Amino acid sequence: MNIKSVFSTVSDVITGMAGLLAGLVTVGILTHIVFGAGTLGMNIVGNITELVNVFTTGGLTGLLTLLVVSAMWQNR
């Protein structure tokens, strides 16, 4: 097993985990809309709102961080 195949395997695992997490967030948002807040034991919409507030109140640093995170998310 060479290093290229190891990195390929790690990349595949990380991509799969990101897809799984994105699916769970989507299900959480849908259940929050349909059944109300706290259905899964957490407030997903509130957490997303808080995350966006952290980025927007961070000034230039928050804006740059938001741009980097969104660029990384689009390139996956």
N, C-alpha and C positions, 0 to 999 in steps of 0.2 A: 504494500500500500504506500503510495507516494504522497507527498505533501499536497499536490494539486487535488487529489481525490479527497483528502481529509478536509481541505477548505471547501470543496464542492459539497461535501456531506454536511458540514457545519452551516453553510449558506442555505442549503435546502431545509434544514431543521429550523433555522431562524425565520425563513420565509413562511414555512408552515405554521409556526407559532404566531407570527404576525397576522396571518390570514385567520387563524382560529380566534385570536383576540378581537380582530375587527368584526368577525361574525358574532361573537358574544356581546360586543358593544351594541351592534345593530339589534340583536334580540332584546337586550336590556332596554334600549330606547323604545322599541315597539311595545314591550310589556309595560313600560312606564306610561306610554300614551294610552294604551288600551285599559289597563287595570289600575292606574294611579301610581302615586309615588311610593317607593319603598317595596315594590313587589318582590324583588330579588334580594331584599335585605340591604340595599344600598340605593342611594339617589344618584343614578347615572347622569341624568340631565343636569342636576345641580353640580355634580363634579365636573362635567364638561364646561358648564358656565363658569365655574370657578377657575378652571384652567385657562379659558380664554381671557378672563379678567386679569389673571396673573401676567399673561403675555402683554395685554394692552396697557396695563398700568406700569409696566417695566420700562417705559420710555424707549429709547433707541436700542438698548440691550434686549428688551423684550421683543421688539419688532424684528431684530436680527435673528434672535433665537426662533421666533415663529417662522421666519422665512427658511431657516435651515431645517427645522423639523418638517415643514411642509414639502420642501424639496426632497428630503430623504424619503418621505412617505410616498411621493409620486414616483420616485425612481426604483421602488422595490419591485 
